[in-house]
Amino acid sequence: MMKWTKIIIYVVIVLALVGVCGFIAYFTGGFTTDFASFYVTVDGEDVLSTGSNFQVRHDDPMNVEVKYVFASASDEASGYSVKVVPNVVKDKDFDFRLNGDVYSFQAEKDLTAGFIIEQEENSFTLTPKGDITAILSAVYPGYNVEDCSDKGYENMFTLIVTSYNGEASIRVNFTVTEDIEGVIIDKEVIEF
């Protein structure tokens, strides 16, 4: 009986070590980064530093949960700030006009006013106020914004979620998609 007890104890110890190593590996990106004690979950997917290829529509907001790994250990580990900026992608920048003056999209510093952000204690939703033209119009109220609807690109925006103390930031690159209003077929005959 003593022999089986020792075997069970060793198995439990090995499983605990494997669990701890797995925990550390997950929050260090496979031991390639510092330990991430602050992260977000976007529509069910954990983002520890940077995530891409998320989509949001005006009728389908992005749901983001803000998480601290050791939140129960410290009551101070709560709170966050949110900001939306252009995602700078080489060869994707474009110019737009405000009251006739030309501006660079990727040079914009803050596009947060173009989104509705409903914050709760540990989560928030992000909803665009429309397409890129509507977003820029919300950022620049009172200005005449030239139509930019044909200038969008994938992962055009970056959501930056910053921890309560400003020491950690998570970047979530996303695309604002629009509803398809119809399909125009330019062929007279369609063959199957």
Rosetta silent file (secondary structure, phi, psi, omega in degrees, C-alpha in Angstrom):
SEQUENCE: MMKWTKIIIYVVIVLALVGVCGFIAYFTGGFTTDFASFYVTVDGEDVLSTGSNFQVRHDDPMNVEVKYVFASASDEASGYSVKVVPNVVKDKDFDFRLNGDVYSFQAEKDLTAGFIIEQEENSFTLTPKGDITAILSAVYPGYNVEDCSDKGYENMFTLIVTSYNGEASIRVNFTVTEDIEGVIIDKEVIEF
SCORE:     score description
SCORE:     0.000 S_00000001
   1 L     0.000  -36.261 -179.805    0.000    0.000    0.000 S_00000001
   2 H   -64.975  -35.164 -179.402    2.864    2.386    0.750 S_00000001
   3 H   -64.538  -44.063  179.540    4.319    1.856   -2.728 S_00000001
   4 H   -66.138  -35.163  178.360    1.062    2.969   -4.456 S_00000001
   5 H   -64.134  -43.861  178.231    0.841    6.043   -2.259 S_00000001
   6 H   -63.217  -41.375  179.641    4.348    7.144   -3.285 S_00000001
   7 H   -63.011  -44.333  179.542    3.539    6.603   -6.965 S_00000001
   8 H   -63.285  -41.244  178.683    0.352    8.669   -6.683 S_00000001
   9 H   -62.546  -44.181  178.687    2.225   11.458   -4.881 S_00000001
  10 H   -63.349  -41.167  178.603    4.913   11.521   -7.607 S_00000001
  11 H   -63.227  -42.967  178.930    2.282   11.600  -10.354 S_00000001
  12 H   -63.277  -41.269  178.680    0.484   14.498   -8.634 S_00000001
  13 H   -64.326  -44.121  179.141    3.772   16.402   -8.263 S_00000001
  14 H   -62.907  -44.512  178.537    4.666   15.857  -11.935 S_00000001
  15 H   -62.711  -39.059  177.636    1.187   16.966  -13.056 S_00000001
  16 H   -64.071  -42.833  178.133    1.432   20.077  -10.867 S_00000001
  17 H   -63.978  -41.923  177.619    4.835   20.945  -12.387 S_00000001
  18 H   -63.316  -41.575  178.302    3.490   20.412  -15.905 S_00000001
  19 H   -62.478  -43.335  178.946    0.502   22.637  -15.060 S_00000001
  20 H   -65.122  -43.762  178.248    2.734   25.416  -13.710 S_00000001
  21 H   -62.681  -41.287  177.629    5.015   25.195  -16.761 S_00000001
  22 H   -63.372  -41.973  177.285    1.969   25.315  -19.063 S_00000001
  23 H   -59.436  -48.672 -179.525    0.590   28.339  -17.188 S_00000001
  24 H   -66.315  -41.759  179.498    3.907   30.173  -17.508 S_00000001
  25 H   -61.751  -40.943 -178.970    4.327   29.152  -21.157 S_00000001
  26 H   -62.714  -47.037 -175.790    0.837   30.442  -22.024 S_00000001
  27 H   -84.974    4.901  172.806    1.348   33.859  -20.425 S_00000001
  28 L  -120.057   13.895  179.002    4.848   34.269  -21.899 S_00000001
  29 L    60.815   44.037 -178.668    3.885   33.377  -25.468 S_00000001
  30 L    73.686   36.009  179.561    5.789   30.088  -25.334 S_00000001
  31 L    67.268   25.955 -179.059    8.625   31.594  -23.266 S_00000001
  32 L  -105.279  -12.088 -179.705    9.279   34.284  -25.928 S_00000001
  33 L  -134.416  173.857  173.161    8.035   37.367  -24.023 S_00000001
  34 L   -66.067  160.389 -179.979    7.810   38.700  -20.500 S_00000001
  35 L   -64.441  127.343 -178.190    5.022   37.322  -18.339 S_00000001
  36 L   -93.293  102.880  178.514    1.712   38.984  -19.297 S_00000001
  37 L   -90.234   -6.885  178.773   -0.191   39.773  -16.110 S_00000001
  38 E  -128.934  129.812  178.119   -2.631   41.977  -18.067 S_00000001
  39 E  -155.949  172.378  178.493   -4.506   40.811  -21.167 S_00000001
  40 E  -127.447  157.127  172.714   -7.833   41.057  -22.950 S_00000001
  41 E  -117.646  117.114 -177.307  -10.289   38.590  -24.412 S_00000001
  42 E  -107.587  116.086 -179.371  -11.809   39.817  -27.673 S_00000001
  43 L    46.165   42.890  176.205  -14.923   37.964  -28.803 S_00000001
  44 L    89.858   -4.373 -178.708  -13.703   34.872  -26.938 S_00000001
  45 E  -109.622  125.830  178.568  -10.050   35.003  -28.074 S_00000001
  46 E   -71.928  135.030  175.287   -7.263   35.882  -25.599 S_00000001
  47 E  -123.755  114.410 -175.891   -4.870   38.625  -26.737 S_00000001
  48 L   -91.810  -27.828  177.007   -1.713   38.842  -24.608 S_00000001
  49 L  -141.761  -59.999  178.819    0.147   41.578  -26.517 S_00000001
  50 E  -138.743  135.539  176.188   -1.061   42.114  -30.114 S_00000001
  51 E  -132.545  152.592 -177.924   -3.934   40.548  -32.031 S_00000001
  52 E  -137.020  172.857  174.096   -5.178   41.081  -35.573 S_00000001
  53 E    68.903   31.724  172.915   -7.949   40.209  -38.006 S_00000001
  54 E   -91.520  152.788  179.513  -10.899   41.107  -35.797 S_00000001
  55 E  -127.733  147.506  178.945  -14.025   42.562  -37.394 S_00000001
  56 E  -143.044  144.209  176.314  -16.678   44.900  -36.066 S_00000001
  57 E  -128.746  164.047 -179.450  -19.873   46.330  -37.562 S_00000001
  58 L   -64.606  -24.294  178.823  -22.274   49.007  -36.368 S_00000001
  59 L  -104.532    5.494  179.106  -24.840   46.280  -35.604 S_00000001
  60 E  -142.867   83.346 -174.573  -22.324   43.750  -34.189 S_00000001
  61 L   -68.047  159.774  174.049  -20.008   45.397  -31.631 S_00000001
  62 E   -82.219  128.769  178.393  -16.655   44.047  -30.496 S_00000001
  63 E  -102.564  124.377 -175.822  -16.882   42.585  -26.996 S_00000001
  64 E  -126.643  126.241  173.597  -13.718   42.944  -24.922 S_00000001
  65 E  -103.432  131.982  179.776  -13.062   41.555  -21.455 S_00000001
  66 E   -99.439  126.554 -172.699  -10.199   43.134  -19.532 S_00000001
  67 E  -131.415  141.101  172.232   -8.304   40.664  -17.354 S_00000001
  68 E  -116.222  128.592 -176.704   -5.556   40.738  -14.762 S_00000001
  69 L   -60.980  -41.372 -176.348   -3.899   37.376  -14.025 S_00000001
  70 L  -109.965   38.193 -176.411   -3.396   38.154  -10.352 S_00000001
  71 L   -61.714  -37.514 -178.501   -6.463   40.353   -9.826 S_00000001
  72 L   -72.158  -21.895 -179.721   -7.612   38.534   -6.706 S_00000001
  73 L   -76.682  -25.192 -177.587   -4.190   38.958   -5.092 S_00000001
  74 L  -139.341  122.554  178.565   -4.322   42.738   -5.340 S_00000001
  75 L   -70.074  -17.834  179.817   -7.392   44.946   -5.208 S_00000001
  76 L   -71.308  -22.354 -176.280   -5.372   47.655   -6.971 S_00000001
  77 L   -79.377   71.914  174.798   -5.285   45.600  -10.188 S_00000001
  78 L  -153.255  156.853 -178.043   -8.461   46.949  -11.733 S_00000001
  79 L    98.507  161.186 -177.912   -9.392   49.607  -14.244 S_00000001
  80 E  -170.444  166.515  172.768   -8.191   50.317  -17.763 S_00000001
  81 E  -129.053  156.906 -173.921   -8.255   52.924  -20.515 S_00000001
  82 E  -132.003  139.741  177.979   -9.235   52.571  -24.170 S_00000001
  83 E  -148.783  145.105  175.056   -8.121   54.396  -27.297 S_00000001
  84 E  -116.743  130.992  179.745   -8.558   53.819  -31.052 S_00000001
  85 E  -133.280  166.134  173.736   -5.845   54.887  -33.505 S_00000001
  86 E   -68.611  144.238  172.473   -5.056   54.125  -37.152 S_00000001
  87 L   -87.149  115.677 -176.968   -3.116   50.913  -37.715 S_00000001
  88 L   -79.169  110.781  178.755   -0.025   52.020  -39.610 S_00000001
  89 L  -122.328  127.534 -177.592    0.476   49.569  -42.475 S_00000001
  90 L   -55.366  136.294  177.167    3.111   50.262  -45.122 S_00000001
  91 L    66.348   15.547  178.242    1.689   51.369  -48.487 S_00000001
  92 L  -113.691   -5.194 -178.613   -1.893   51.557  -47.120 S_00000001
  93 L   -65.977  152.363  176.860   -1.982   55.200  -46.006 S_00000001
  94 L  -144.794  159.513  176.687   -4.328   57.555  -47.840 S_00000001
  95 E   -96.029  146.976  173.270   -5.162   61.228  -47.848 S_00000001
  96 E  -135.377  161.176 -175.637   -8.564   62.600  -46.933 S_00000001
  97 E  -112.573  135.023  172.010   -9.972   66.106  -47.062 S_00000001
  98 E  -118.913  114.615 -177.296  -11.411   68.217  -44.246 S_00000001
  99 L    49.557   36.630  176.850  -13.014   71.401  -45.575 S_00000001
 100 L    90.238  -17.001  178.805  -10.763   71.034  -48.632 S_00000001
 101 E   -85.002  144.069 -174.780   -7.490   70.650  -46.685 S_00000001
 102 E   -94.167  134.352  178.596   -5.567   67.380  -47.160 S_00000001
 103 E  -133.418  152.044  177.146   -4.654   65.145  -44.199 S_00000001
 104 E   -91.130  130.328 -179.186   -2.978   61.753  -43.902 S_00000001
 105 H   -62.723  -48.313 -175.129   -5.118   59.028  -42.318 S_00000001
 106 H   -71.835   -8.427  175.643   -2.237   57.179  -40.654 S_00000001
 107 H   -87.106   -6.808  178.777   -0.952   60.441  -39.130 S_00000001
 108 L   -63.447  141.744 -176.252   -4.126   60.767  -37.047 S_00000001
 109 L   -95.574  -26.589 -175.709   -3.424   60.539  -33.311 S_00000001
 110 L  -156.902  121.021  179.046   -6.831   59.552  -31.934 S_00000001
 111 L  -113.377   12.637 -174.259   -9.953   58.164  -33.615 S_00000001
 112 H   -57.263  -35.083 -178.752  -11.782   57.202  -30.416 S_00000001
 113 H   -64.374  -14.392  178.586  -14.562   59.764  -30.995 S_00000001
 114 H   -85.433    4.672 -177.093  -15.561   57.767  -34.086 S_00000001
 115 E  -132.493  150.701  173.406  -16.638   54.824  -31.919 S_00000001
 116 E   -96.112  119.700 -179.708  -19.201   54.191  -29.212 S_00000001
 117 E  -117.257  115.681  179.050  -17.440   52.630  -26.226 S_00000001
 118 E  -105.708  102.617 -174.859  -19.652   51.320  -23.448 S_00000001
 119 E   -92.546  140.358  169.520  -17.372   50.582  -20.493 S_00000001
 120 L  -121.784 -176.035 -175.100  -18.092   48.406  -17.496 S_00000001
 121 L   -60.590  -45.185 -175.781  -15.763   47.480  -14.644 S_00000001
 122 L  -125.007   17.750 -179.632  -14.040   44.558  -16.411 S_00000001
 123 E  -162.164  167.349  174.900  -15.317   44.736  -19.978 S_00000001
 124 E  -158.911  162.852  172.532  -16.489   47.024  -22.737 S_00000001
 125 E  -117.658  147.576 -179.497  -18.057   47.007  -26.175 S_00000001
 126 E  -124.364  122.744 -178.903  -16.759   48.940  -29.156 S_00000001
 127 E  -129.016  127.511  177.011  -19.149   49.964  -31.954 S_00000001
 128 E   -71.115  151.430  177.863  -18.193   52.090  -34.970 S_00000001
 129 L   -85.067   12.431  179.664  -20.352   55.108  -35.725 S_00000001
 130 L   141.570 -154.325  178.209  -20.447   53.989  -39.368 S_00000001
 131 L   -79.208 -172.882 -176.253  -17.937   53.592  -42.189 S_00000001
 132 H   -60.023  -36.404  179.005  -14.586   55.412  -42.382 S_00000001
 133 H   -66.143  -42.689  178.634  -16.252   58.627  -43.572 S_00000001
 134 H   -66.687  -36.407  178.197  -18.716   58.575  -40.660 S_00000001
 135 H   -64.248  -47.570  178.793  -15.885   57.805  -38.218 S_00000001
 136 H   -65.281  -34.637  176.998  -13.820   60.754  -39.459 S_00000001
 137 H   -64.784  -35.517  177.439  -16.928   62.981  -39.366 S_00000001
 138 H   -72.316  -32.843  177.566  -17.412   62.049  -35.697 S_00000001
 139 H   -71.310  -34.668 -178.898  -13.748   62.784  -34.963 S_00000001
 140 L  -120.121   70.485  179.833  -14.063   66.150  -36.751 S_00000001
 141 L   -65.088  142.068  179.302  -17.597   67.432  -36.035 S_00000001
 142 L    88.536   -6.679  177.715  -18.483   70.559  -37.963 S_00000001
 143 L  -100.694  152.114  173.251  -16.049   69.771  -40.784 S_00000001
 144 L   -88.804  112.238 -177.949  -16.946   68.683  -44.284 S_00000001
 145 E  -100.336  124.631  176.966  -15.287   65.259  -44.672 S_00000001
 146 L   -62.841  146.076  178.431  -14.664   63.969  -48.183 S_00000001
 147 L   -60.909  123.968 -179.037  -16.097   60.487  -48.905 S_00000001
 148 L  -119.762   12.617 -171.036  -13.421   57.911  -48.012 S_00000001
 149 L   -60.810  -21.726  179.866  -15.530   54.753  -48.181 S_00000001
 150 L   -94.075    7.331 -174.525  -13.414   53.236  -50.961 S_00000001
 151 L  -106.906    5.891 -178.021  -10.099   53.769  -49.131 S_00000001
 152 L   -69.511  160.298  176.369  -10.399   51.200  -46.347 S_00000001
 153 L  -145.269  164.257 -177.644   -7.958   48.352  -45.811 S_00000001
 154 L   -66.769  140.913 -177.969   -7.787   45.252  -43.650 S_00000001
 155 L    55.533   45.596 -175.298   -6.878   45.826  -39.991 S_00000001
 156 L   -70.321  -27.154 -175.614   -7.273   49.558  -40.555 S_00000001
 157 E  -117.878  152.912  174.452   -7.776   50.418  -36.881 S_00000001
 158 E  -125.186  123.697  173.445   -5.912   49.580  -33.677 S_00000001
 159 E   -91.264  124.896  178.278   -7.655   49.395  -30.335 S_00000001
 160 E  -111.276  118.135  177.228   -5.210   50.100  -27.504 S_00000001
 161 E  -109.239  121.605 -175.499   -6.259   48.871  -24.067 S_00000001
 162 E  -112.522  139.527 -178.692   -3.957   50.111  -21.295 S_00000001
 163 E   -64.553  165.205 -176.260   -3.739   48.720  -17.769 S_00000001
 164 L   -56.260  -32.898 -177.103   -4.816   50.761  -14.741 S_00000001
 165 L   -98.651    1.827  178.066   -1.217   51.814  -13.987 S_00000001
 166 L    76.767    6.884 -176.394   -0.195   52.480  -17.599 S_00000001
 167 L   -85.514  -20.071 -178.452    2.542   49.837  -17.519 S_00000001
 168 L  -134.295  141.087  176.806    1.000   47.419  -20.034 S_00000001
 169 E  -133.977  140.791  176.500   -0.879   47.923  -23.294 S_00000001
 170 E  -111.678  135.559  179.815   -2.621   45.464  -25.550 S_00000001
 171 E  -112.481  126.623 -179.729   -3.048   46.244  -29.255 S_00000001
 172 E  -122.779  110.225  178.995   -5.998   44.809  -31.179 S_00000001
 173 E   -86.980  133.116 -176.013   -6.008   45.453  -34.941 S_00000001
 174 E  -146.554  164.857  179.665   -9.444   45.322  -36.507 S_00000001
 175 E  -117.266  137.978  172.067  -11.500   46.087  -39.588 S_00000001
 176 E   -91.569  115.188 -179.334  -14.803   47.938  -39.696 S_00000001
 177 L   -99.604  154.727  179.782  -16.983   45.964  -42.087 S_00000001
 178 L  -114.358  153.442  176.107  -20.098   47.208  -43.782 S_00000001
 179 L   -68.972  141.195  175.139  -23.302   45.402  -44.589 S_00000001
 180 L   -79.759  122.710 -176.569  -23.620   44.291  -48.202 S_00000001
 181 L   -92.207  -12.916  179.437  -26.555   46.169  -49.645 S_00000001
 182 L   169.166  170.583  179.018  -26.779   44.258  -52.911 S_00000001
 183 L  -126.146  132.259  177.661  -24.942   42.540  -55.716 S_00000001
 184 L  -109.811  125.799  178.874  -24.696   43.874  -59.247 S_00000001
 185 L  -105.608  126.158 -176.954  -24.049   41.344  -61.998 S_00000001
 186 L   -99.059    8.264  176.992  -22.632   42.771  -65.191 S_00000001
 187 L  -104.025  144.727  179.506  -23.069   39.656  -67.354 S_00000001
 188 L   -80.730  -27.877 -177.313  -26.262   38.971  -69.257 S_00000001
 189 L  -125.467  132.190  175.927  -25.960   35.199  -69.018 S_00000001
 190 L  -114.233  123.175 -179.598  -24.888   33.161  -66.024 S_00000001
 191 L  -106.054  143.448  177.957  -23.887   29.563  -66.741 S_00000001
 192 L  -113.548    0.000    0.000  -23.662   26.835  -64.119 S_00000001
